[in-house]
Amino acid sequence: MNNDRVNASIITIGDELLIGQTIDTNSAWIAQELNKMGIWVKRRVAVGDVWDEIWNALDEESRQSEIILITGGLGPTADDITKPLLNEYFGGKMIVNEEALHNVITIFEKYIKRPMLDVNLKQAEVPDVCTVIQNKRGTAPGMWFEKKSKIFISMPGVPNEMKGMMTDDVLPRLPALFSLPAVVHRTLLTAGIGESYLAERIKDLETSLPAHIKLAYLPNAGMVRLRLTATGLNVAEITNEIDTFFTLLQNQVKDVMVINEDKTLEEAVGILLAKYKKKVSTAESCTGGYVAHLLTSIPGSSAYFNGAVVSYDNSVKENVLNVDTGTLSNCGAVSEETVLQMATSVKQLMQTDYAIAISGIMGPGGGTEEKPVGTVWIAVAGLSETIAQKFHTRYGRMRNIEVTAIHALNMLRQSILKENE
Amino acid sequence: MNNDRVNASIITIGDELLIGQTIDTNSAWIAQELNKMGIWVKRRVAVGDVWDEIWNALDEESRQSEIILITGGLGPTADDITKPLLNEYFGGKMIVNEEALHNVITIFEKYIKRPMLDVNLKQAEVPDVCTVIQNKRGTAPGMWFEKKSKIFISMPGVPNEMKGMMTDDVLPRLPALFSLPAVVHRTLLTAGIGESYLAERIKDLETSLPAHIKLAYLPNAGMVRLRLTATGLNVAEITNEIDTFFTLLQNQVKDVMVINEDKTLEEAVGILLAKYKKKVSTAESCTGGYVAHLLTSIPGSSAYFNGAVVSYDNSVKENVLNVDTGTLSNCGAVSEETVLQMATSVKQLMQTDYAIAISGIMGPGGGTEEKPVGTVWIAVAGLSETIAQKFHTRYGRMRNIEVTAIHALNMLRQSILKENE
């Protein structure tokens, strides 16, 4: 299969990537979308706004791959050299594209509402040897070139503009141009178990997989995603095959499995809450609203999320959440007693069926000998019982907040399952 | 200068990067750190867990750069081939490193508290031709190789492990090995102005910059960072020079400048609140706690952030924030009247000097003809006045939340300045 597969390379252009001011989120998204249709991303390369570097990358990647996706280097500011370079590389001359020009003018009239500048108008110029990909979300058009049976697609680096072009134009055109294999993925999410323990547990299953079904471990912030990928000629056949192995896999990780779909923990929690028609609220100290943010990042979360109190200061714990003054002074803000009161109180205040309460020390400051940085108490108030757990996290502030949020959401998930299934 | 400069390449290894399940945040961090000391990242390449691909990348990048930093491919699961490959590439044989072994054992005893597996013990094996870089935060050691006066450094892909090794060992060793130039950066943050307008406004200044001082535009979610970078032989000399241009730059963007340091908007707001000894709280509907999360992501934010009410459901707006029932039914949750009441109420409830209130429609659902997706009302209650603004955002749900949060924090910043300076 490997020799026949269609390879893509992603070239990202821009000094901002090489000086580290921009994190490249585009490449991961592009890779996911190409994978779904059976195109393998062989290499990703980032180069600066340097003529020779870009030119060499085009040469080099077109030797490796059939499809070369280029993002970035098309902004209106002066340091952008990508468009003239592409024009020369493919032997064209620059012309104004009327549709792109109309698009620039419309965007300025409708959204930006300021007079256009020369640099903005210049964005409507493209090499005459490309097929223009119109940009519905910004001013820089995309460009599709073909040379020696290789396809080169240049798009802006702005994520939503690039994604729009890929979804509307680029991805739909590719299947007609290549003989693509059938690809089927099955993904599940685990929480509370490390990568090496998972691997140990499922190693016999992994060894038994046929060559055209691959297993990938995808760890991220305290959770590990397991993904099976089957490649073949016949969709029905490989779907049957992969489902057999996916059932075996699910059985072996049942106790640590969050969901048997490619979804996040917050989506999984949302699905459960919606299924049982239950509502949730949160009372957050050290996570500062991050759990509420995760829950509300899901479209439609208003069906099951009522609200939150971020009780960062102790006065808010007392005045809004009615935590007992004596409890705070005797046990401290980071204690079992405090989170139990926070959970019970916010559940009542927000009129929900479930509530999460969190209090801890995320660092770098605030630790004591008795309660060092990373100490966290979490409570979940449920239909019939309220439970609390202490745990420790040991990273930097942001990662501590993330790991704590995952722990809390997983406790909530387990409570919902216990009380409803 | 360019011909003498010390170049680095970053090679990231792992199928997870090419199937798009992991976003590469390591490269940006590495690039920033190298830049500070005058090392230029020339190229970044991501390849899969494929022997030939990795081998070729090592060959290729060592032709381009003096320093080759390799991350990933060192985890305990079976698909990792990086270590045996490096062993063969540099002509070594595998031996157990006693210090790394001791480290693995300690981590298991102290944190993981489960029996060790064979794959974990195997992590202490390294090629005998490398200098071992001990990993204080995980089980996989780093490896430092030298070949034909090029330096190759292999590190785990787990961000906090890689960062620890870079900070403690790798970065401190580099200056002695290369003749590095002096590099000085000056960065400022703007909000509320597009990249092309900024460029138009400062184009004369940009043209007047000498060749060894570069200006970079670094746009991100509604804000643009401007960075001057001076390279030279004498730190004092280029510091003087860059500061002259930085003063000119600040004067030209004064009205849209958030802060004249390399800081985020939430840090800038925190600095102002701390400076004037004022406290803030938030009442968030559509942003679901994201503004509170941004504010509390800053260490020490407990000095100025008291708390938040996430009033996602209207019942919470009524019961916790005392928004008038008539206002909600007559004007709607997304209205000037509602956010004004939310801001005033949360400010009083949380006993703060300032308060932000936000209500809007983030999509994809929930829009109406009168109030389409993207409609947002924001209020800021201050020391003497409470102001409200309506604005529109036009992206996907998550980006809408981010852009709304930025808008709200910038309104708060302007209120603080107006009332205190």
Interface residues (C-beta under 8 A of the other chain):
Chain A: D15 E16 L17 L18 I19 G20 Q21 T22 I23 D24 T25 S27 A28 W29 I30 A31 Q32 E33 N35 W40 V41 K42 R43 R44 V45 A46 V47 G48 E53 G75 P76 T77 A78 D79 Y111 I112 R114 L117 V119 N120 N160 G194 E195 S196 Y197 A199 E200 K203 E206 A216 Y217 L218 P219 N220 R225 R227 T229 T282 E284 T287 G288 G289 Y290 V291 A292 H293 L295 T296 S297 P299 G300 S301 S302 F305 N306 G307 A308 V309 V310 S311 Y312 D313 S315 V316 N319 V320 L349 M350 Q351 G363 P364 G365 G366 R394 Y395 G396 R397 M398 R399 I401
Chain B: D15 E16 L17 L18 I19 G20 Q21 T22 I23 D24 T25 S27 A28 W29 I30 A31 Q32 E33 N35 W40 V41 K42 R43 R44 V45 A46 V47 G48 E53 G75 P76 T77 A78 D79 Y111 I112 R114 L117 V119 N120 N160 G194 E195 S196 Y197 A199 E200 K203 E206 A216 Y217 L218 P219 N220 R225 R227 T229 T282 E284 T287 G288 G289 Y290 V291 A292 H293 L295 T296 S297 P299 G300 S301 S302 F305 N306 G307 A308 V309 V310 S311 Y312 D313 S315 V316 N319 V320 L349 M350 Q351 G363 P364 G365 G366 R394 Y395 G396 R397 M398 R399 I401
